[in-house]
Amino acid sequence: MPDFGRFWFTGGVEADVITTNTGSPGELLRLLRDGRPRTRAELVVETGLARSTVRARLDSLLDAGLITDGGNGASTGGRPASRLVFNARAKIALAAEVGATHATIAAADLTGALLATDKLDLDIAEGPESVLPLLITAWRELLRASGLDQLPLAGVGIGLPGPVEHSTGKPNNPPIMPGWDGYDVPARVAADLGVPVLVDNEVNLMALGEHATCFPHAQDMIVVKVATGIGSGFISNGALHRGAVGAAGDLGHILAPNGGDAHCRCGNTGCLEAVASGPAIAAKLHASGLDAQTSADVVALVRAGNLEAGQAVRQAGRDIGDVLAACVSMFNPSLIVVGGSVALAGEMLLAGVREAIYRRSLPLATENLAIVPSQAGIDAGVLGAATMVVQHALSPAVIDHQLTG
């Protein structure tokens, strides 16, 4: 495996503590990442650095292909000055959102925009030595099919359906992932692809994707995924909040007020997931005589106008809202985004969530609270995974390490 050192595999944790000069190449790139072309003279004025310093920093970024000539500016009497602009196609970020039975993979540019996507079937219970080679093969085929295989890779971002210790990229006692606990996912993938690999919980990455692409101005928000399980991701002060060991946002295993003695796959009873997840709703409908086995069946029944299915989904929304109401009181978000396969049932789920939150939370906490459906949709997870790679790969500390290390 290429020896990138621990610096490369920690999702930016090490980058946060590395001192970066304000006039470094990485800091100049940060300015140019807004997409606005600038001349060298404009950058001298904007940064306050010496002309020779700016020239040297820009030359290193040009040599690395991270910026390019964006054309000439207006002439002031002499030869027009060239304008430099961020090159979003300098490298490619690979991303994957892995679920229990399927994965979405993608290739993205250095703005995090998706250039190509694909889906594949898998079984997370088969373990990392089976699943990870499938992802690697699928990424390579995606790059070939989309004509992106000649571009260098910036890194790989992977979302997994369980708790992840983000600082190491290792799953941490994931309940539905036998054989994955403590497995060194970054090392295994980097051994084949030779680039930095970052791993996180899939719902954390959904939150990152929704925030980066749809709600960039929301500083405090919660993203909830309602599907086979129920999870959430927290954006706090504009940054993803993971908690001490990556377990923040495990909404599905909080005791639900109406959970009763319903058995949960985590081993406890009364968990929110045991009464309000897609399979839980389907089981209730099946017991009443309806043909429902999966979340997709539930959604289909609701869309077909089945009254009992609609009522069951709305009640699931109330159960979720009861738990979220405590989060609203503790965290005071300005935005809650609801996604996942069950959310495809539409307003029924959202109506139940809103009803419970507004009933249980104080007016001060809900006065400016918006509760909305996912805007990134099924791509939220891979958008978040790509964003995670881009944020790390283009952080000033990492850029300066690459150009001067």
C-alpha positions, 0 to 999 in steps of 0.5 A: 500500500502506498505510504501516505502516512496517517495525515492522509487518512484522517479526513482532515483531522491532522490538517486542522492542526497543521499551521498554514501560512496565510500567504501559502499556495493553499490559501491562495487556492482557497480564494480562487475556489470561488470560481472568480477569475483574478489577475496576479495584480488583483491577488496582490491587492487582495492578499496584501502579499508581495508580488514576488510571493504571489507569483511564486505561489501561483506558479506552484499551483499552475504547475500542479494543474490546480489553477489555469489561465481563464483568459485575459482581463480588460487592457489598461493600455498595455498587454491585457493581464491574464486571469487565473481561475480554479481548475475543477477538473484537475482531479477526480473524487470518487464517492460511494454511499453503501447500504445494506443491499446496494450502493450508489457510486459516483465520480465528481470534480473538485467542486463536488459536482457529480460527473457520473453515477452508477448503482450496484447490488451487494450484500453488506453482510458478506463483509469488507473483503467481498464488498470493497473489491466490488466498489473498486471494480465498479469505480474503475468501470465508471471512470472508463465508461465516462471518459474520466480514467485519464484524470488523476484521483484526489481521493475516495469518500465512502459512506457506510450504514453504521457507526464509523470512527472517522479519525481512522475510517474503521467501522465501530461496532456496526449492528448490521455489518458482520465482519466489519468492526474495526476493519481498516477500510481506508488501507484496503481501498488505498492499496488498490487505488493509491489515494487518500481514503475517507470513511464516514457514516452514510447519514453523516454524509447525507447531511454533508451533501444536503448542506453543501449543495442545497442549504449552504447558509444553514448553520445548524441543521438536522438531516434525518434518513427514514429507510430500513433504519432511522438515522440522522446527521447534525450540522453544527455551526456550519460543520458536520458534528460526529461526536466522540466516536462517530456515534452522534445522530443515532436517532433510531435507537433512542427509546420512542414514547410509543415504542412499547416492547417492540424488539429492535435489531440492536437487542433493545426494545422500544427503539424508534427504528422498531416502530417507525422504520420502513420494515416496521411500517410494512410489518404492521400493514402486512399483519393487517392483511395488506401486501407490504414487505418492504419500504418500497411496498409501503410507499407504493401503497401510500401513493396508490391512495391506500388510507391505512398505509397513509395513516401508518406512515403519518403515525411513523412521522409522529413517532419520529417527531416525538424523538426529534422534539427532544433534539430540537430542544437540545440542539435548536436547529433552524432546519430539519431535512427528512429523506430516505426511502420512506420519505418518498411517500410524500407529505404524510411522513412530513406532516406527522413529523411536523405535528409532533415537533410543533406539539412537543417543542417550545415556541421559541425553538420552533418559531423559525424552524423549517421542516422540509423534504430532502432536496438532494434526494437519492444523491445526498450520500454520494454528494456528501462523500464527494464533498468530504474528499474535496474539503480534505484534498483542497484544504490549505494544509493538504495542498501545502503539504503536497506542493512543498512536502 
